[in-house]
Amino acid sequence: MILRIEPEGSVTTVYTEALDLTELGSVRCSRASHVEPTSDGAWSADLSPVGGPVLGPYALRSEALAVEVAWLEGWLAS
């Protein structure tokens, strides 16, 4: 799990249940991306909510989900 901690103390991460985030303070969740089916039955990962690209198409939803998480983790680490 990658945590990006800003100088003022806010923390940004890709949500998982690996860590109880309430231990860090109040929690606000917002969508960073959307994995959606395309019109031809493939899958894409739309990262536009955080200023990212639309990735895909991928044959499997699991592929799109994996690419989505990898991209978001790279974004957090930058």
N, CA, C and O atoms as CSV, one atom per row, in Angstrom:
chain,resi,resn,atom,element,x,y,z
A,1,MET,N,N,0.845,-1.166,0.000
A,1,MET,CA,C,0.000,0.000,0.000
A,1,MET,C,C,0.898,1.239,0.000
A,1,MET,O,O,1.801,1.366,0.827
A,2,ILE,N,N,0.639,2.129,-0.922
A,2,ILE,CA,C,1.397,3.375,-1.011
A,2,ILE,C,C,0.570,4.492,-0.391
A,2,ILE,O,O,-0.594,4.686,-0.743
A,3,LEU,N,N,1.176,5.219,0.528
A,3,LEU,CA,C,0.541,6.376,1.149
A,3,LEU,C,C,1.307,7.620,0.726
A,3,LEU,O,O,2.516,7.712,0.941
A,4,ARG,N,N,0.612,8.573,0.129
A,4,ARG,CA,C,1.243,9.867,-0.183
A,4,ARG,C,C,0.828,10.834,0.920
A,4,ARG,O,O,-0.353,11.139,1.087
A,5,ILE,N,N,1.818,11.309,1.665
A,5,ILE,CA,C,1.561,12.207,2.792
A,5,ILE,C,C,2.026,13.600,2.401
A,5,ILE,O,O,3.202,13.818,2.108
A,6,GLU,N,N,1.100,14.528,2.402
A,6,GLU,CA,C,1.381,15.909,2.020
A,6,GLU,C,C,1.928,16.681,3.227
A,6,GLU,O,O,1.703,16.277,4.367
A,7,PRO,N,N,2.645,17.790,2.986
A,7,PRO,CA,C,3.226,18.570,4.089
A,7,PRO,C,C,2.205,19.011,5.150
A,7,PRO,O,O,2.545,19.117,6.328
A,8,GLU,N,N,0.959,19.267,4.737
A,8,GLU,CA,C,-0.039,19.712,5.717
A,8,GLU,C,C,-0.665,18.543,6.476
A,8,GLU,O,O,-1.478,18.747,7.377
A,9,GLY,N,N,-0.279,17.298,6.104
A,9,GLY,CA,C,-0.725,16.123,6.848
A,9,GLY,C,C,-1.780,15.275,6.182
A,9,GLY,O,O,-2.128,14.214,6.701
A,10,SER,N,N,-2.306,15.711,5.036
A,10,SER,CA,C,-3.309,14.873,4.363
A,10,SER,C,C,-2.630,13.646,3.751
A,10,SER,O,O,-1.464,13.692,3.359
A,11,VAL,N,N,-3.379,12.565,3.681
A,11,VAL,CA,C,-2.872,11.303,3.168
A,11,VAL,C,C,-3.752,10.859,2.011
A,11,VAL,O,O,-4.978,10.884,2.112
A,12,THR,N,N,-3.123,10.451,0.904
A,12,THR,CA,C,-3.836,9.925,-0.249
A,12,THR,C,C,-3.335,8.519,-0.523
A,12,THR,O,O,-2.132,8.264,-0.482
A,13,THR,N,N,-4.258,7.607,-0.802
A,13,THR,CA,C,-3.899,6.228,-1.083
A,13,THR,C,C,-4.972,5.581,-1.944
A,13,THR,O,O,-6.077,6.110,-2.062
A,14,VAL,N,N,-4.658,4.452,-2.540
A,14,VAL,CA,C,-5.665,3.628,-3.197
A,14,VAL,C,C,-6.298,2.811,-2.082
A,14,VAL,O,O,-5.602,2.086,-1.371
A,15,TYR,N,N,-7.596,2.921,-1.925
A,15,TYR,CA,C,-8.272,2.269,-0.810
A,15,TYR,C,C,-8.211,0.749,-0.919
A,15,TYR,O,O,-8.517,0.167,-1.960
A,16,THR,N,N,-7.816,0.138,0.161
A,16,THR,CA,C,-7.948,-1.303,0.367
A,16,THR,C,C,-8.313,-1.481,1.832
A,16,THR,O,O,-8.315,-0.518,2.599
A,17,GLU,N,N,-8.613,-2.684,2.212
A,17,GLU,CA,C,-8.928,-2.948,3.608
A,17,GLU,C,C,-7.698,-3.428,4.382
A,17,GLU,O,O,-7.824,-3.963,5.483
A,18,ALA,N,N,-6.511,-3.237,3.806
A,18,ALA,CA,C,-5.262,-3.679,4.441
A,18,ALA,C,C,-4.925,-2.849,5.672
A,18,ALA,O,O,-4.224,-3.322,6.565
A,19,LEU,N,N,-5.413,-1.628,5.726
A,19,LEU,CA,C,-5.087,-0.712,6.814
A,19,LEU,C,C,-6.363,0.014,7.213
A,19,LEU,O,O,-7.107,0.480,6.350
A,20,ASP,N,N,-6.619,0.114,8.499
A,20,ASP,CA,C,-7.771,0.867,8.980
A,20,ASP,C,C,-7.419,2.350,8.912
A,20,ASP,O,O,-6.750,2.880,9.799
A,21,LEU,N,N,-7.871,3.007,7.858
A,21,LEU,CA,C,-7.503,4.406,7.626
A,21,LEU,C,C,-8.045,5.351,8.684
A,21,LEU,O,O,-7.534,6.461,8.830
A,22,THR,N,N,-9.063,4.941,9.423
A,22,THR,CA,C,-9.576,5.810,10.484
A,22,THR,C,C,-8.544,6.005,11.594
A,22,THR,O,O,-8.666,6.933,12.394
A,23,GLU,N,N,-7.530,5.141,11.648
A,23,GLU,CA,C,-6.447,5.314,12.620
A,23,GLU,C,C,-5.621,6.570,12.311
A,23,GLU,O,O,-4.922,7.089,13.182
A,24,LEU,N,N,-5.709,7.055,11.060
A,24,LEU,CA,C,-4.958,8.247,10.660
A,24,LEU,C,C,-5.754,9.533,10.860
A,24,LEU,O,O,-5.202,10.627,10.738
A,25,GLY,N,N,-7.036,9.413,11.165
A,25,GLY,CA,C,-7.895,10.578,11.327
A,25,GLY,C,C,-9.177,10.409,10.541
A,25,GLY,O,O,-9.559,9.292,10.194
A,26,SER,N,N,-9.844,11.522,10.259
A,26,SER,CA,C,-11.093,11.443,9.500
A,26,SER,C,C,-10.788,11.019,8.066
A,26,SER,O,O,-9.744,11.362,7.510
A,27,VAL,N,N,-11.708,10.274,7.483
A,27,VAL,CA,C,-11.511,9.702,6.157
A,27,VAL,C,C,-12.527,10.291,5.188
A,27,VAL,O,O,-13.708,10.420,5.510
A,28,ARG,N,N,-12.052,10.646,4.002
A,28,ARG,CA,C,-12.924,11.088,2.911
A,28,ARG,C,C,-12.531,10.274,1.683
A,28,ARG,O,O,-11.390,10.340,1.227
A,29,CYS,N,N,-13.464,9.518,1.160
A,29,CYS,CA,C,-13.192,8.693,-0.022
A,29,CYS,C,C,-13.774,9.368,-1.253
A,29,CYS,O,O,-14.876,9.914,-1.216
A,30,SER,N,N,-13.022,9.323,-2.342
A,30,SER,CA,C,-13.531,9.821,-3.616
A,30,SER,C,C,-12.992,8.934,-4.736
A,30,SER,O,O,-11.924,8.334,-4.614
A,31,ARG,N,N,-13.738,8.866,-5.805
A,31,ARG,CA,C,-13.376,8.004,-6.925
A,31,ARG,C,C,-12.226,8.615,-7.710
A,31,ARG,O,O,-12.265,9.789,-8.078
A,32,ALA,N,N,-11.198,7.805,-7.963
A,32,ALA,CA,C,-10.040,8.241,-8.730
A,32,ALA,C,C,-10.087,7.735,-10.160
A,32,ALA,O,O,-9.358,8.229,-11.020
A,33,SER,N,N,-10.940,6.755,-10.419
A,33,SER,CA,C,-10.986,6.149,-11.752
A,33,SER,C,C,-12.251,5.318,-11.896
A,33,SER,O,O,-12.997,5.099,-10.942
A,34,HIS,N,N,-12.462,4.866,-13.121
A,34,HIS,CA,C,-13.618,4.023,-13.442
A,34,HIS,C,C,-13.145,2.909,-14.359
A,34,HIS,O,O,-12.511,3.184,-15.377
A,35,VAL,N,N,-13.435,1.673,-14.029
A,35,VAL,CA,C,-13.218,0.559,-14.955
A,35,VAL,C,C,-14.586,0.197,-15.498
A,35,VAL,O,O,-15.488,-0.180,-14.748
A,36,GLU,N,N,-14.731,0.315,-16.813
A,36,GLU,CA,C,-16.029,0.154,-17.459
A,36,GLU,C,C,-15.910,-0.713,-18.702
A,36,GLU,O,O,-14.850,-0.767,-19.325
A,37,PRO,N,N,-16.991,-1.391,-19.066
A,37,PRO,CA,C,-16.981,-2.140,-20.321
A,37,PRO,C,C,-17.082,-1.180,-21.508
A,37,PRO,O,O,-17.725,-0.133,-21.419
A,38,THR,N,N,-16.444,-1.546,-22.607
A,38,THR,CA,C,-16.560,-0.769,-23.833
A,38,THR,C,C,-17.736,-1.311,-24.648
A,38,THR,O,O,-18.303,-2.350,-24.312
A,39,SER,N,N,-18.091,-0.616,-25.698
A,39,SER,CA,C,-19.229,-1.035,-26.520
A,39,SER,C,C,-18.998,-2.364,-27.215
A,39,SER,O,O,-19.959,-3.021,-27.614
A,40,ASP,N,N,-17.737,-2.779,-27.370
A,40,ASP,CA,C,-17.455,-4.049,-28.043
A,40,ASP,C,C,-17.105,-5.178,-27.066
A,40,ASP,O,O,-16.567,-6.205,-27.479
A,41,GLY,N,N,-17.404,-4.998,-25.784
A,41,GLY,CA,C,-17.216,-6.063,-24.809
A,41,GLY,C,C,-15.854,-6.121,-24.148
A,41,GLY,O,O,-15.595,-7.030,-23.359
A,42,ALA,N,N,-14.978,-5.175,-24.448
A,42,ALA,CA,C,-13.667,-5.107,-23.789
A,42,ALA,C,C,-13.823,-4.240,-22.529
A,42,ALA,O,O,-14.936,-3.881,-22.147
A,43,TRP,N,N,-12.701,-3.914,-21.898
A,43,TRP,CA,C,-12.718,-3.110,-20.673
A,43,TRP,C,C,-11.704,-1.985,-20.769
A,43,TRP,O,O,-10.637,-2.156,-21.358
A,44,SER,N,N,-12.033,-0.831,-20.191
A,44,SER,CA,C,-11.093,0.280,-20.150
A,44,SER,C,C,-11.020,0.824,-18.729
A,44,SER,O,O,-11.954,0.682,-17.940
A,45,ALA,N,N,-9.896,1.446,-18.428
A,45,ALA,CA,C,-9.687,2.097,-17.136
A,45,ALA,C,C,-9.571,3.599,-17.392
A,45,ALA,O,O,-8.598,4.064,-17.987
A,46,ASP,N,N,-10.555,4.335,-16.944
A,46,ASP,CA,C,-10.619,5.781,-17.145
A,46,ASP,C,C,-10.096,6.468,-15.886
A,46,ASP,O,O,-10.746,6.441,-14.840
A,47,LEU,N,N,-8.934,7.075,-15.992
A,47,LEU,CA,C,-8.297,7.729,-14.859
A,47,LEU,C,C,-8.483,9.248,-14.888
A,47,LEU,O,O,-7.773,9.971,-14.189
A,48,SER,N,N,-9.423,9.731,-15.683
A,48,SER,CA,C,-9.630,11.171,-15.815
A,48,SER,C,C,-10.017,11.878,-14.511
A,48,SER,O,O,-9.730,13.069,-14.385
A,49,PRO,N,N,-10.650,11.216,-13.535
A,49,PRO,CA,C,-10.947,11.940,-12.294
A,49,PRO,C,C,-9.702,12.482,-11.581
A,49,PRO,O,O,-9.811,13.419,-10.790
A,50,VAL,N,N,-8.528,11.912,-11.846
A,50,VAL,CA,C,-7.284,12.436,-11.255
A,50,VAL,C,C,-6.366,13.012,-12.332
A,50,VAL,O,O,-5.163,13.157,-12.115
A,51,GLY,N,N,-6.937,13.337,-13.489
A,51,GLY,CA,C,-6.160,13.943,-14.562
A,51,GLY,C,C,-5.364,12.959,-15.390
A,51,GLY,O,O,-4.443,13.355,-16.105
A,52,GLY,N,N,-5.703,11.680,-15.308
A,52,GLY,CA,C,-4.972,10.656,-16.047
A,52,GLY,C,C,-5.638,10.281,-17.360
A,52,GLY,O,O,-6.656,10.860,-17.740
A,53,PRO,N,N,-5.058,9.311,-18.048
A,53,PRO,CA,C,-5.557,8.882,-19.351
A,53,PRO,C,C,-6.654,7.824,-19.235
A,53,PRO,O,O,-6.988,7.364,-18.143
A,54,VAL,N,N,-7.195,7.457,-20.375
A,54,VAL,CA,C,-8.054,6.278,-20.477
A,54,VAL,C,C,-7.163,5.163,-21.017
A,54,VAL,O,O,-6.586,5.293,-22.096
A,55,LEU,N,N,-7.053,4.075,-20.272
A,55,LEU,CA,C,-6.189,2.959,-20.646
A,55,LEU,C,C,-7.023,1.810,-21.184
A,55,LEU,O,O,-8.115,1.534,-20.688
A,56,GLY,N,N,-6.509,1.159,-22.182
A,56,GLY,CA,C,-7.209,-0.003,-22.739
A,56,GLY,C,C,-7.427,0.155,-24.215
A,56,GLY,O,O,-6.921,1.099,-24.820
A,57,PRO,N,N,-8.150,-0.724,-24.790
A,57,PRO,CA,C,-9.029,-1.728,-24.183
A,57,PRO,C,C,-8.281,-2.986,-23.757
A,57,PRO,O,O,-7.213,-3.308,-24.279
A,58,TYR,N,N,-8.875,-3.687,-22.791
A,58,TYR,CA,C,-8.361,-4.954,-22.284
A,58,TYR,C,C,-9.443,-6.015,-22.446
A,58,TYR,O,O,-10.631,-5.733,-22.294
A,59,ALA,N,N,-9.023,-7.219,-22.750
A,59,ALA,CA,C,-9.979,-8.304,-22.962
A,59,ALA,C,C,-10.688,-8.696,-21.669
A,59,ALA,O,O,-11.857,-9.082,-21.684
A,60,LEU,N,N,-9.972,-8.594,-20.557
A,60,LEU,CA,C,-10.527,-9.020,-19.274
A,60,LEU,C,C,-10.649,-7.846,-18.313
A,60,LEU,O,O,-9.795,-6.960,-18.288
A,61,ARG,N,N,-11.700,-7.848,-17.535
A,61,ARG,CA,C,-11.887,-6.819,-16.518
A,61,ARG,C,C,-10.730,-6.845,-15.522
A,61,ARG,O,O,-10.260,-5.793,-15.090
A,62,SER,N,N,-10.274,-8.032,-15.161
A,62,SER,CA,C,-9.170,-8.149,-14.200
A,62,SER,C,C,-7.905,-7.470,-14.717
A,62,SER,O,O,-7.137,-6.919,-13.928
A,63,GLU,N,N,-7.679,-7.501,-16.028
A,63,GLU,CA,C,-6.522,-6.804,-16.608
A,63,GLU,C,C,-6.672,-5.299,-16.436
A,63,GLU,O,O,-5.726,-4.612,-16.051
A,64,ALA,N,N,-7.869,-4.791,-16.725
A,64,ALA,CA,C,-8.110,-3.354,-16.581
A,64,ALA,C,C,-7.969,-2.920,-15.127
A,64,ALA,O,O,-7.430,-1.848,-14.851
A,65,LEU,N,N,-8.447,-3.741,-14.197
A,65,LEU,CA,C,-8.314,-3.419,-12.775
A,65,LEU,C,C,-6.852,-3.383,-12.338
A,65,LEU,O,O,-6.451,-2.500,-11.579
A,66,ALA,N,N,-6.059,-4.334,-12.812
A,66,ALA,CA,C,-4.639,-4.384,-12.455
A,66,ALA,C,C,-3.888,-3.176,-13.006
A,66,ALA,O,O,-3.052,-2.595,-12.315
A,67,VAL,N,N,-4.182,-2.799,-14.239
A,67,VAL,CA,C,-3.535,-1.630,-14.851
A,67,VAL,C,C,-3.972,-0.356,-14.130
A,67,VAL,O,O,-3.169,0.552,-13.912
A,68,GLU,N,N,-5.233,-0.299,-13.769
A,68,GLU,CA,C,-5.757,0.852,-13.026
A,68,GLU,C,C,-4.984,1.048,-11.720
A,68,GLU,O,O,-4.522,2.154,-11.439
A,69,VAL,N,N,-4.842,0.002,-10.933
A,69,VAL,CA,C,-4.143,0.098,-9.655
A,69,VAL,C,C,-2.671,0.443,-9.868
A,69,VAL,O,O,-2.122,1.273,-9.142
A,70,ALA,N,N,-2.028,-0.179,-10.849
A,70,ALA,CA,C,-0.618,0.109,-11.125
A,70,ALA,C,C,-0.426,1.575,-11.504
A,70,ALA,O,O,0.512,2.220,-11.035
A,71,TRP,N,N,-1.313,2.106,-12.353
A,71,TRP,CA,C,-1.200,3.505,-12.756
A,71,TRP,C,C,-1.389,4.422,-11.552
A,71,TRP,O,O,-0.622,5.365,-11.361
A,72,LEU,N,N,-2.413,4.146,-10.735
A,72,LEU,CA,C,-2.676,4.982,-9.567
A,72,LEU,C,C,-1.518,4.928,-8.574
A,72,LEU,O,O,-1.169,5.954,-7.990
A,73,GLU,N,N,-0.922,3.771,-8.372
A,73,GLU,CA,C,0.216,3.667,-7.463
A,73,GLU,C,C,1.416,4.457,-7.988
A,73,GLU,O,O,2.136,5.083,-7.210
A,74,GLY,N,N,1.631,4.428,-9.304
A,74,GLY,CA,C,2.692,5.255,-9.894
A,74,GLY,C,C,2.409,6.731,-9.726
A,74,GLY,O,O,3.316,7.514,-9.445
A,75,TRP,N,N,1.154,7.118,-9.895
A,75,TRP,CA,C,0.729,8.511,-9.706
A,75,TRP,C,C,0.957,8.945,-8.271
A,75,TRP,O,O,1.424,10.057,-8.021
A,76,LEU,N,N,0.625,8.059,-7.309
A,76,LEU,CA,C,0.829,8.397,-5.898
A,76,LEU,C,C,2.310,8.557,-5.573
A,76,LEU,O,O,2.686,9.424,-4.784
A,77,ALA,N,N,3.147,7.724,-6.178
A,77,ALA,CA,C,4.579,7.725,-5.877
A,77,ALA,C,C,5.310,8.906,-6.522
A,77,ALA,O,O,6.438,9.219,-6.140
A,78,SER,N,N,4.680,9.554,-7.487
A,78,SER,CA,C,5.367,10.659,-8.193
A,78,SER,C,C,5.317,11.956,-7.435
A,78,SER,O,O,5.848,12.964,-7.901
